[in-house]
Structure formats: C-alpha cells, structure tokens
Amino acid sequence: MSNNKWSEQKIDQLLSQVPKHQDTRSKDEVLRRLQQDERLAEVSPMNRKRWIPPVVALAALITLTLLGATLINKPNNFMDSAFDSNSQSAESKAIEMDSSDNNQTSITAADEDTSNESKEEAETFDDASEKVTSESEMPVAKSAVGSNGTTANSSDVENHTAFIIGLVSQDALVVPVTFLIPNDQIQEDFGNLSPNTLQLYEQYADEIDEEGLGFIEYHPFKGSFEIDQDQLNHRLPNEHDYDLSSATLEAYNESLQFTFEGFTQINHQNEDGSQAEFDQVGQVTPTVLSNGLFKTAVYPYTDSTGKVYMVPSLNETYNNVSEAMDALKTPPNDFFGKAIPRSVTYTIEEIQGIIHIKFTEPLELNSLSQDQSTQLIESFVLTGATFDVQVQLDNVLEEQWNGINLTQPIEQPLGLNKYSW
C-alpha cells in the first residue's frame, strides 16, 4: 500500500481549485429542450425492455461461480444441512407408506395362499381314491432289510398284492417300482380271480401319478396286449415313439422287462399282426423276459427329487454272482451311486447254495450312516436275488441291525422300491 497520507486540509484545497460550472438557461428553455428530445418520447409499456446493468450481471456470475465451487468441494455437507429437515420428513412419510403397502400386500398374498391351499387340498382329497401315495406319506410294511429299506418281502404281501412296473425317471433311467395293493381292492376289482401281471397292469397302470412320484408320464403303453400261451403280443399303433432313438428303445425294453413277469417273452407286432419294424433296428426281435433273474449288480440311484431307489444295471450282465458282487465296488455310470464304501473290503464264497460275504475287517454298521448301511445290505441282497441266491453277511459286529438277523441268510425280496397304494 502507498505511504502517502491525505489530510483533510489538502483535500479541501484541491476541491477548491476545481472550476465551478454554471447553467444560465432559464427553466422554460430547459423544459422546451427536453420536450423536443426524441429519446424522451413516450414508449408503450408492451415494448419496454428490462435490462440488467453489466455490473450487476458480472456480480451475479461471480457469485454463482463461488457457489458452484462450494458445492463441488463439500456437496454432502451442504446437501445434508440444506435439506436435513425436509429429508427426515419425507423419509418418515415414505416409511409409513411402504409399511402400509407391505401390510396390504402381505394380507393379499396370505389370502391368495390360503385360497390356493384350500383349493389344492380339495383337489387332492377328490383324487385321493385314484392316486398313489409314497411310503413317506403312508406307512408300509417292514422290508427284508429293515424298516428303512426299500425292498418288499413276504411279510409285505400277507394282506397285499405286489404290482411291479418299470417307471421312467427324469434321467431316462427305468426304475422297477413295487406297489402294494390291498387285497380288499384286488377282491373288489377282480373278484376271486388271482390277476396276472398283464391284468394288474391294465387295471392300475393308468391310475399311477407318475409325475407326482418324480417320474415322467410314460404309461400306459401305446397299443394293446394279448396273451398267446406263455407269451405276450404287443400290437403297436402306426404312430409311436418307442423307436425314436436307441435311448427310447432301451427304455421301452427295460420297462417291459420289469413289468410283465410271469411271461417268457413279448412279441412286437403291427396292428395287423405282422412283425413290427423299428427305425433303429429294422424288424424287431422279441423281448425275452428274465423274470427277475437279470444276473447283474444292483445299485442305488438318486433321482432329481432326492429319492433313492435300488436299480438293476440291465446293461451289464455277469457269468456268476461273484463277478456281480465285485462289480458293486465300481458303479458302471454316473447315474448309479457307490453301494460299498471304499474302506469296506470283502471276499465272496458260496457255501451250500448260500453266498457268504465275509468282510476283511470286522464291519460295524453303526459306524456308517443309516443310508450307507441300508444301501450296502440291499445291494448285496438284491444282487444275489438276480441270480436267485440268498446272501449272508459274515464278520459283522452287530448280530441284529434294524430288524435284520445277521446271524443267518437274509430273505430274498419279492420286489424293489415299494410304495403303498
């Protein structure tokens, strides 16, 4: 800053030296000149324009620039302080509205669920006499391998008739299922007649809720069946899908194999009785029925719903039961599970017609899970049954396990994967 100091005396001195201006015009002359000035002519209010002095505009621009910089540097603090009270008020209102909407939605959804459940329960009740329930919904008799097993034995058919059918899973795997039909129902449907497997199939196959059990809708077979002595003739319609691929043809043959025990073979015919031709194989040869003697190993299979079934591997047959028992250690495909834990080793010996499975180390079944122990025993027993032999387990610590007497041969089952009708 400058060090020069201005005194009041000096300022007065300078002001006194400024020339004095005088206007000698009269008031009338000044008025007349103003009236003659065109710039002061009267302007219509509609055409008058507002304008902002440059200094004011410049000041406003500087103010906006500074305010923008403030917002950029501290936006959150500024917004919080400026709108805190309004935000709290709006948030409270939003919460109240959202809570009200959610309550209303919950009430509506609950009403809809209750209505749907009531409707479904009514439909289930109406169809109860026509549909099949699983063993988890209706208790079944104790099997040859205990209350948690899946096989059916002689005690199961004391007051029931076993109806066995090959159902097709979502994986296109054919699973033999045994339905235990009360003899009162058999008496009502057949009188005093003891029905064969074809008669059972024609009476009950269409009533099975296959999709409800986790299978695909496959039955009843297309066409018709007729008995020819100890054989069956399957009269096929012109349009059928059993020969679409090797997989569909395999499922067709395996389902026939599991369903029609008691007959020697099934002949495949056209509607006019001539021999049928399939796209995959040409003239199709008869399906020879093994009647349960599949000579193969039986493995656990878990379907898409988590249900475990025991299924014979019909694609793999063995010369003797020892080979089949050895095969249980290694499943033949990804669908079948491992029936025997890797830590369990054993030898196989036939003594007086009984197949003895002797474990190398003493086996404690209770050291395994319930499912592992059940599947281990069932795999051995069911594999032996495909060769029509009984099985005894040796070197097991438990003499009794889950209702099974392990000191003697285990009874051969009459059917796999039981369900109550």
Salt bridges, closest charged atoms under 4 A:
ASP23 OD2 - ARG25 NH2 2.93
ASP37 OD2 - ARG39 NH2 3.01
GLU135 OE2 - LYS307 NZ 2.92
ASP156 OD2 - LYS418 NZ 3.78
GLU226 OE2 - ARG235 NH2 3.14
ASP241 OD1 - LYS222 NZ 3.71
ASP243 OD1 - HIS240 ND1 3.92
ASP326 OD1 - LYS329 NZ 3.80
ASP394 OD2 - HIS356 ND1 2.82
